[in-house]
Amino acid sequence: MTALAPTRGRPRTALHSAHLAARGRARRRRALIWVAEHTLALTLVALFTGPLVFILLTSVMTDQQSLSSELWPQHWQWSNYAEVFRRAPMLTWLGNTLLYASAATVAMLLSSVPVAYALARFRFRGRNTAFLGVVTMMMLPPQVLVIPMYLFWAHLHLTGTIWPLVLPALFGDAFSIFLLRQFLLTLPQEYLDAARIDGCGELRVLTRVVLPMMRPAIAAVALFQFFSAWNDYYGPLIYTGENPAHWTLAVGLASFKTSQAVAWNLTMAATLIAMAPVIIVFFLAQRAFIEGVTMTGVKG
């Protein structure tokens, strides 16, 4: 009996090893299938995150290493971020950009929401012509109006400030009006009729009934406007270029890159500082943003 015990254990050990090998092959096969199915997504992730990773790694390099071909920092120099604030008025640029983006977003919403509501729910002569005019404005390049608009704001002595960038938003934004109108066309008319039967005027219908249902669309157009203003370089360069105290981040970073042409580590650190707020805002509001974009219909 004692001589047969090892013999009986060998087939069990071989069977167990074969089972483990089969499980390993199955796991590898599932992993390869997953990679094959998500190759395009993984490639896009690498393409989009690659530049961001490069900026981050360069921003913590030394001045000498940032000019070399090395991609990984030898010493993680986090003091570059403090050095950026010491060499450039980043807080002033951040404040001007935040003021410009926030004020332009609020002004756009105050002007675009009533226009979109009127185009979607009111029946009046020339409504389709007015909507066609809004769509036409989306096709008009902003460079066409630069000279007359600059002369207009210069006559009002507002050049050199950010107000020529904010005040036009009070007259609406064609793209935002278009998106909001398309969303309003998808709302059931019965809700609005019930509010009118209860004695609500059009203003109360808009503020009490329509606006709560429009939150996803409002969030989407607000984020579009905020990001557009935050990244705007052309407008601030035209109107605030003569006054450094009113520069935004886009204009300030361009001048910082010129003055610090060799210090690429500081330039990348300043770039990451400028990118951080919009990345944070997007991740905090991405659910409302995606919901607003997907729920914005194309009903005519």
ROFITI-343377 format. One record per residue (C-alpha): residue number from 1; residue in three letters; x, y negated, z. Coordinates in steps of 0.001 Angstrom, whole numbers, padded with zeros to 6 digits. Layout:
N
@pos=NUM; code=ALA; east=X; north=Y; up=Z
...
// end
This chain:
300
@pos=1; code=MET; east=000000; north=000000; up=000000
@pos=2; code=THR; east=002787; north=-002398; up=000823
@pos=3; code=ALA; east=004510; north=-001690; up=-002516
@pos=4; code=LEU; east=001383; north=-002539; up=-004551
@pos=5; code=ALA; east=000698; north=-005941; up=-002929
@pos=6; code=PRO; east=003211; north=-007990; up=-004976
@pos=7; code=THR; east=002022; north=-006320; up=-008170
@pos=8; code=ARG; east=-001548; north=-007341; up=-007488
@pos=9; code=GLY; east=-000504; north=-010978; up=-006824
@pos=10; code=ARG; east=001268; north=-011481; up=-010140
@pos=11; code=PRO; east=-001806; north=-011442; up=-012401
@pos=12; code=ARG; east=-003574; north=-013888; up=-010068
@pos=13; code=THR; east=-000610; north=-016273; up=-010163
@pos=14; code=ALA; east=-000387; north=-016055; up=-013964
@pos=15; code=LEU; east=-004132; north=-016594; up=-014276
@pos=16; code=HIS; east=-003954; north=-019622; up=-011988
@pos=17; code=SER; east=-001058; north=-021101; up=-013970
@pos=18; code=ALA; east=-002917; north=-020572; up=-017235
@pos=19; code=HIS; east=-005981; north=-022263; up=-015755
@pos=20; code=LEU; east=-003934; north=-025278; up=-014654
@pos=21; code=ALA; east=-002284; north=-025503; up=-018083
@pos=22; code=ALA; east=-005697; north=-025391; up=-019786
@pos=23; code=ARG; east=-006989; north=-028142; up=-017520
@pos=24; code=GLY; east=-003909; north=-030250; up=-018293
@pos=25; code=ARG; east=-004401; north=-029789; up=-022022
@pos=26; code=ALA; east=-008070; north=-030740; up=-021673
@pos=27; code=ARG; east=-007166; north=-033921; up=-019765
@pos=28; code=ARG; east=-004585; north=-034873; up=-022382
@pos=29; code=ARG; east=-007087; north=-034196; up=-025142
@pos=30; code=ARG; east=-009712; north=-036389; up=-023454
@pos=31; code=ALA; east=-007114; north=-039139; up=-022972
@pos=32; code=LEU; east=-006090; north=-039009; up=-026625
@pos=33; code=ILE; east=-009722; north=-039084; up=-027728
@pos=34; code=TRP; east=-010366; north=-042108; up=-025485
@pos=35; code=VAL; east=-007337; north=-043934; up=-026908
@pos=36; code=ALA; east=-008412; north=-043094; up=-030472
@pos=37; code=GLU; east=-011949; north=-044343; up=-029828
@pos=38; code=HIS; east=-010740; north=-047592; up=-028222
@pos=39; code=THR; east=-007729; north=-048324; up=-030428
@pos=40; code=LEU; east=-009277; north=-051444; up=-031920
@pos=41; code=ALA; east=-010334; north=-052762; up=-028514
@pos=42; code=LEU; east=-006896; north=-052089; up=-027011
@pos=43; code=THR; east=-005246; north=-053821; up=-029962
@pos=44; code=LEU; east=-007447; north=-056886; up=-029535
@pos=45; code=VAL; east=-006737; north=-056954; up=-025792
@pos=46; code=ALA; east=-003006; north=-056870; up=-026491
@pos=47; code=LEU; east=-003303; north=-059644; up=-029087
@pos=48; code=PHE; east=-005290; north=-061910; up=-026774
@pos=49; code=THR; east=-003396; north=-061260; up=-023549
@pos=50; code=GLY; east=000061; north=-061152; up=-025140
@pos=51; code=PRO; east=000458; north=-064947; up=-025509
@pos=52; code=LEU; east=-000878; north=-065518; up=-021989
@pos=53; code=VAL; east=001600; north=-063023; up=-020525
@pos=54; code=PHE; east=004406; north=-064655; up=-022508
@pos=55; code=ILE; east=003470; north=-068101; up=-021158
@pos=56; code=LEU; east=003354; north=-066769; up=-017591
@pos=57; code=LEU; east=006722; north=-065021; up=-017830
@pos=58; code=THR; east=008406; north=-068023; up=-019459
@pos=59; code=SER; east=006977; north=-070395; up=-016863
@pos=60; code=VAL; east=008869; north=-068643; up=-014045
@pos=61; code=MET; east=012207; north=-068372; up=-015849
@pos=62; code=THR; east=015221; north=-070545; up=-015301
@pos=63; code=ASP; east=016034; north=-073293; up=-017759
@pos=64; code=GLN; east=018868; north=-071284; up=-019318
@pos=65; code=GLN; east=016945; north=-068023; up=-019638
@pos=66; code=SER; east=013916; north=-069685; up=-021254
@pos=67; code=LEU; east=016106; north=-070520; up=-024250
@pos=68; code=SER; east=017410; north=-066964; up=-024582
@pos=69; code=SER; east=015871; north=-063890; up=-026202
@pos=70; code=GLU; east=015114; north=-062220; up=-022851
@pos=71; code=LEU; east=011430; north=-061669; up=-022189
@pos=72; code=TRP; east=011506; north=-060637; up=-018520
@pos=73; code=PRO; east=012572; north=-063160; up=-015835
@pos=74; code=GLN; east=015789; north=-062358; up=-014043
@pos=75; code=HIS; east=014728; north=-064573; up=-011120
@pos=76; code=TRP; east=011088; north=-065497; up=-010562
@pos=77; code=GLN; east=011389; north=-069262; up=-010202
@pos=78; code=TRP; east=007962; north=-070310; up=-008920
@pos=79; code=SER; east=009294; north=-073741; up=-008064
@pos=80; code=ASN; east=008800; north=-074681; up=-011730
@pos=81; code=TYR; east=005161; north=-075451; up=-010991
@pos=82; code=ALA; east=006082; north=-077914; up=-008245
@pos=83; code=GLU; east=008695; north=-079409; up=-010564
@pos=84; code=VAL; east=006021; north=-080072; up=-013182
@pos=85; code=PHE; east=004006; north=-082156; up=-010714
@pos=86; code=ARG; east=007176; north=-084008; up=-009728
@pos=87; code=ARG; east=008182; north=-084912; up=-013287
@pos=88; code=ALA; east=004749; north=-085720; up=-014726
@pos=89; code=PRO; east=001498; north=-087273; up=-013381
@pos=90; code=MET; east=-000394; north=-084004; up=-013697
@pos=91; code=LEU; east=-002979; north=-084942; up=-011069
@pos=92; code=THR; east=-003860; north=-088102; up=-013009
@pos=93; code=TRP; east=-004179; north=-086156; up=-016240
@pos=94; code=LEU; east=-006279; north=-083506; up=-014500
@pos=95; code=GLY; east=-008560; north=-086126; up=-012991
@pos=96; code=ASN; east=-009053; north=-087924; up=-016319
@pos=97; code=THR; east=-009776; north=-084649; up=-018099
@pos=98; code=LEU; east=-012228; north=-083518; up=-015424
@pos=99; code=LEU; east=-014008; north=-086882; up=-015544
@pos=100; code=TYR; east=-014188; north=-086810; up=-019341
@pos=101; code=ALA; east=-015401; north=-083219; up=-019570
@pos=102; code=SER; east=-017946; north=-083496; up=-016731
@pos=103; code=ALA; east=-019384; north=-086857; up=-017800
@pos=104; code=ALA; east=-019623; north=-085829; up=-021456
@pos=105; code=THR; east=-021367; north=-082573; up=-020485
@pos=106; code=VAL; east=-023942; north=-084302; up=-018279
@pos=107; code=ALA; east=-024567; north=-086997; up=-020901
@pos=108; code=MET; east=-025002; north=-084389; up=-023617
@pos=109; code=LEU; east=-027547; north=-082430; up=-021576
@pos=110; code=LEU; east=-029553; north=-085542; up=-020686
@pos=111; code=SER; east=-029858; north=-086503; up=-024339
@pos=112; code=SER; east=-029983; north=-083154; up=-026137
@pos=113; code=VAL; east=-032572; north=-081284; up=-024045
@pos=114; code=PRO; east=-035469; north=-083735; up=-024693
@pos=115; code=VAL; east=-034634; north=-083901; up=-028415
@pos=116; code=ALA; east=-034543; north=-080107; up=-028701
@pos=117; code=TYR; east=-037842; north=-079841; up=-026807
@pos=118; code=ALA; east=-039509; north=-082362; up=-029123
@pos=119; code=LEU; east=-038253; north=-080628; up=-032258
@pos=120; code=ALA; east=-039366; north=-077218; up=-030991
@pos=121; code=ARG; east=-042758; north=-077945; up=-029405
@pos=122; code=PHE; east=-044153; north=-081211; up=-030766
@pos=123; code=ARG; east=-046085; north=-081351; up=-034031
@pos=124; code=PHE; east=-045439; north=-084621; up=-035853
@pos=125; code=ARG; east=-044866; north=-085783; up=-039387
@pos=126; code=GLY; east=-041241; north=-085534; up=-040433
@pos=127; code=ARG; east=-040282; north=-082973; up=-037799
@pos=128; code=ASN; east=-038597; north=-080672; up=-040301
@pos=129; code=THR; east=-036831; north=-083642; up=-041879
@pos=130; code=ALA; east=-035506; north=-084688; up=-038465
@pos=131; code=PHE; east=-034275; north=-081157; up=-037810
@pos=132; code=LEU; east=-032611; north=-081119; up=-041229
@pos=133; code=GLY; east=-030844; north=-084336; up=-040254
@pos=134; code=VAL; east=-029548; north=-082658; up=-037077
@pos=135; code=VAL; east=-028240; north=-079701; up=-039080
@pos=136; code=THR; east=-026628; north=-082089; up=-041561
@pos=137; code=MET; east=-024786; north=-083862; up=-038736
@pos=138; code=MET; east=-023208; north=-080523; up=-037825
@pos=139; code=MET; east=-021577; north=-080474; up=-041270
@pos=140; code=LEU; east=-020175; north=-084024; up=-041044
@pos=141; code=PRO; east=-016451; north=-084061; up=-040194
@pos=142; code=PRO; east=-015762; north=-086318; up=-037197
@pos=143; code=GLN; east=-012750; north=-087841; up=-038974
@pos=144; code=VAL; east=-015135; north=-089604; up=-041358
@pos=145; code=LEU; east=-016401; north=-091861; up=-038557
@pos=146; code=VAL; east=-013060; north=-092576; up=-036881
@pos=147; code=ILE; east=-012372; north=-096008; up=-038354
@pos=148; code=PRO; east=-015858; north=-097532; up=-037989
@pos=149; code=MET; east=-016280; north=-096083; up=-034489
@pos=150; code=TYR; east=-012866; north=-097319; up=-033394
@pos=151; code=LEU; east=-013671; north=-100829; up=-034666
@pos=152; code=PHE; east=-016994; north=-100693; up=-032827
@pos=153; code=TRP; east=-015439; north=-099705; up=-029486
@pos=154; code=ALA; east=-012575; north=-102165; up=-029960
@pos=155; code=HIS; east=-015162; north=-104932; up=-030420
@pos=156; code=LEU; east=-016627; north=-103913; up=-027050
@pos=157; code=HIS; east=-013112; north=-103909; up=-025504
@pos=158; code=LEU; east=-013417; north=-100256; up=-024426
@pos=159; code=THR; east=-010417; north=-098847; up=-026272
@pos=160; code=GLY; east=-007699; north=-097618; up=-023943
@pos=161; code=THR; east=-010276; north=-095896; up=-021706
@pos=162; code=ILE; east=-012186; north=-092622; up=-021857
@pos=163; code=TRP; east=-015593; north=-094309; up=-022245
@pos=164; code=PRO; east=-015543; north=-094209; up=-026071
@pos=165; code=LEU; east=-015314; north=-090430; up=-025593
@pos=166; code=VAL; east=-018165; north=-090152; up=-023069
@pos=167; code=LEU; east=-020753; north=-092673; up=-024282
@pos=168; code=PRO; east=-021388; north=-091022; up=-027694
@pos=169; code=ALA; east=-022596; north=-087931; up=-025820
@pos=170; code=LEU; east=-025586; north=-089989; up=-024648
@pos=171; code=PHE; east=-026881; north=-089853; up=-028229
@pos=172; code=GLY; east=-026946; north=-086049; up=-028299
@pos=173; code=ASP; east=-024861; north=-083330; up=-029838
@pos=174; code=ALA; east=-026077; north=-081727; up=-033060
@pos=175; code=PHE; east=-024809; north=-078245; up=-032278
@pos=176; code=SER; east=-026305; north=-078270; up=-028771
@pos=177; code=ILE; east=-029655; north=-079554; up=-030067
@pos=178; code=PHE; east=-029696; north=-076772; up=-032648
@pos=179; code=LEU; east=-029002; north=-074021; up=-030087
@pos=180; code=LEU; east=-031483; north=-075390; up=-027544
@pos=181; code=ARG; east=-034214; north=-075731; up=-030172
@pos=182; code=GLN; east=-033711; north=-072153; up=-031315
@pos=183; code=PHE; east=-033991; north=-070961; up=-027722
@pos=184; code=LEU; east=-037122; north=-073029; up=-027071
@pos=185; code=LEU; east=-038849; north=-071455; up=-030062
@pos=186; code=THR; east=-038620; north=-068078; up=-028329
@pos=187; code=LEU; east=-040492; north=-069211; up=-025187
@pos=188; code=PRO; east=-044173; north=-068182; up=-024961
@pos=189; code=GLN; east=-046500; north=-071069; up=-025720
@pos=190; code=GLU; east=-048994; north=-069795; up=-023118
@pos=191; code=TYR; east=-046814; north=-071003; up=-020231
@pos=192; code=LEU; east=-046796; north=-074542; up=-021575
@pos=193; code=ASP; east=-050542; north=-074533; up=-022312
@pos=194; code=ALA; east=-051301; north=-073293; up=-018779
@pos=195; code=ALA; east=-049244; north=-076139; up=-017297
@pos=196; code=ARG; east=-051082; north=-078692; up=-019454
@pos=197; code=ILE; east=-054455; north=-077272; up=-018377
@pos=198; code=ASP; east=-053371; north=-077715; up=-014745
@pos=199; code=GLY; east=-052860; north=-081417; up=-015459
@pos=200; code=CYS; east=-049127; north=-081605; up=-016138
@pos=201; code=GLY; east=-047900; north=-084204; up=-018580
@pos=202; code=GLU; east=-045188; north=-083445; up=-021100
@pos=203; code=LEU; east=-042456; north=-084683; up=-018774
@pos=204; code=ARG; east=-043603; north=-082396; up=-015953
@pos=205; code=VAL; east=-044008; north=-079505; up=-018381
@pos=206; code=LEU; east=-040413; north=-080032; up=-019437
@pos=207; code=THR; east=-038975; north=-080394; up=-015930
@pos=208; code=ARG; east=-041144; north=-077891; up=-014029
@pos=209; code=VAL; east=-041782; north=-075154; up=-016607
@pos=210; code=VAL; east=-039367; north=-075361; up=-019516
@pos=211; code=LEU; east=-036098; north=-076237; up=-017773
@pos=212; code=PRO; east=-036161; north=-073258; up=-015357
@pos=213; code=MET; east=-036647; north=-070895; up=-018301
@pos=214; code=MET; east=-033903; north=-072675; up=-020267
@pos=215; code=ARG; east=-031143; north=-072124; up=-017717
@pos=216; code=PRO; east=-029202; north=-069535; up=-019778
@pos=217; code=ALA; east=-029254; north=-071722; up=-022886
@pos=218; code=ILE; east=-028352; north=-074835; up=-020902
@pos=219; code=ALA; east=-025440; north=-072983; up=-019304
@pos=220; code=ALA; east=-024206; north=-071882; up=-022729
@pos=221; code=VAL; east=-024273; north=-075342; up=-024350
@pos=222; code=ALA; east=-022857; north=-076943; up=-021199
@pos=223; code=LEU; east=-019878; north=-074585; up=-021259
@pos=224; code=PHE; east=-019387; north=-075200; up=-024985
@pos=225; code=GLN; east=-019334; north=-078955; up=-024395
@pos=226; code=PHE; east=-017123; north=-078726; up=-021303
@pos=227; code=PHE; east=-014523; north=-076559; up=-023040
@pos=228; code=SER; east=-014597; north=-078752; up=-026142
@pos=229; code=ALA; east=-013983; north=-081897; up=-024096
@pos=230; code=TRP; east=-011325; north=-080222; up=-021951
@pos=231; code=ASN; east=-009343; north=-079115; up=-025014
@pos=232; code=ASP; east=-009970; north=-082274; up=-027040
@pos=233; code=TYR; east=-006756; north=-083845; up=-028277
@pos=234; code=TYR; east=-007806; north=-085915; up=-031274
@pos=235; code=GLY; east=-010304; north=-088171; up=-029487
@pos=236; code=PRO; east=-008187; north=-089005; up=-026416
@pos=237; code=LEU; east=-005174; north=-089619; up=-028659
@pos=238; code=ILE; east=-007130; north=-092185; up=-030712
@pos=239; code=TYR; east=-008773; north=-094058; up=-027844
@pos=240; code=THR; east=-006413; north=-093647; up=-024864
@pos=241; code=GLY; east=-003031; north=-093333; up=-026571
@pos=242; code=GLU; east=-002184; north=-096942; up=-025798
@pos=243; code=ASN; east=-002880; north=-096542; up=-022068
@pos=244; code=PRO; east=-001001; north=-093685; up=-020315
@pos=245; code=ALA; east=-003077; north=-094192; up=-017160
@pos=246; code=HIS; east=-006116; north=-092768; up=-018992
@pos=247; code=TRP; east=-004404; north=-089867; up=-020752
@pos=248; code=THR; east=-006037; north=-086469; up=-020569
@pos=249; code=LEU; east=-004198; north=-083174; up=-020217
@pos=250; code=ALA; east=-004048; north=-082577; up=-023973
@pos=251; code=VAL; east=-002333; north=-085897; up=-024664
@pos=252; code=GLY; east=-000199; north=-085690; up=-021537
@pos=253; code=LEU; east=001083; north=-082214; up=-022339
@pos=254; code=ALA; east=002057; north=-083336; up=-025834
@pos=255; code=SER; east=004129; north=-086173; up=-024408
@pos=256; code=PHE; east=005560; north=-083899; up=-021712
@pos=257; code=LYS; east=006660; north=-081410; up=-024332
@pos=258; code=THR; east=008380; north=-084202; up=-026245
@pos=259; code=SER; east=010179; north=-085562; up=-023206
@pos=260; code=GLN; east=011067; north=-082081; up=-021952
@pos=261; code=ALA; east=011892; north=-080597; up=-025370
@pos=262; code=VAL; east=014539; north=-078221; up=-023958
@pos=263; code=ALA; east=012829; north=-077252; up=-020683
@pos=264; code=TRP; east=010478; north=-074640; up=-022108
@pos=265; code=ASN; east=009953; north=-073103; up=-018686
@pos=266; code=LEU; east=008448; north=-076364; up=-017400
@pos=267; code=THR; east=006441; north=-076820; up=-020575
@pos=268; code=MET; east=004923; north=-073351; up=-020180
@pos=269; code=ALA; east=004216; north=-074000; up=-016510
@pos=270; code=ALA; east=002397; north=-077225; up=-017399
@pos=271; code=THR; east=000447; north=-075381; up=-020093
@pos=272; code=LEU; east=-000655; north=-072696; up=-017632
@pos=273; code=ILE; east=-001766; north=-075363; up=-015155
@pos=274; code=ALA; east=-003915; north=-076922; up=-017889
@pos=275; code=MET; east=-005404; north=-073543; up=-018827
@pos=276; code=ALA; east=-006177; north=-072351; up=-015307
@pos=277; code=PRO; east=-009316; north=-074475; up=-014612
@pos=278; code=VAL; east=-011159; north=-073476; up=-017799
@pos=279; code=ILE; east=-010280; north=-069816; up=-017287
@pos=280; code=ILE; east=-011670; north=-069972; up=-013750
@pos=281; code=VAL; east=-014834; north=-071770; up=-014899
@pos=282; code=PHE; east=-015434; north=-069222; up=-017648
@pos=283; code=PHE; east=-015054; north=-066204; up=-015363
@pos=284; code=LEU; east=-017362; north=-067763; up=-012778
@pos=285; code=ALA; east=-020037; north=-068566; up=-015356
@pos=286; code=GLN; east=-019485; north=-065835; up=-017914
@pos=287; code=ARG; east=-022724; north=-064009; up=-017076
@pos=288; code=ALA; east=-024856; north=-067112; up=-017670
@pos=289; code=PHE; east=-022800; north=-067994; up=-020746
@pos=290; code=ILE; east=-023187; north=-064580; up=-022397
@pos=291; code=GLU; east=-026862; north=-064405; up=-021467
@pos=292; code=GLY; east=-027487; north=-067813; up=-022987
@pos=293; code=VAL; east=-025706; north=-066961; up=-026227
@pos=294; code=THR; east=-027459; north=-063590; up=-026641
@pos=295; code=MET; east=-030892; north=-064994; up=-025776
@pos=296; code=THR; east=-030605; north=-067921; up=-028183
@pos=297; code=GLY; east=-032740; north=-066705; up=-031054
@pos=298; code=VAL; east=-032743; north=-067596; up=-034720
@pos=299; code=LYS; east=-036474; north=-068156; up=-035010
@pos=300; code=GLY; east=-037269; north=-070835; up=-037577
// end
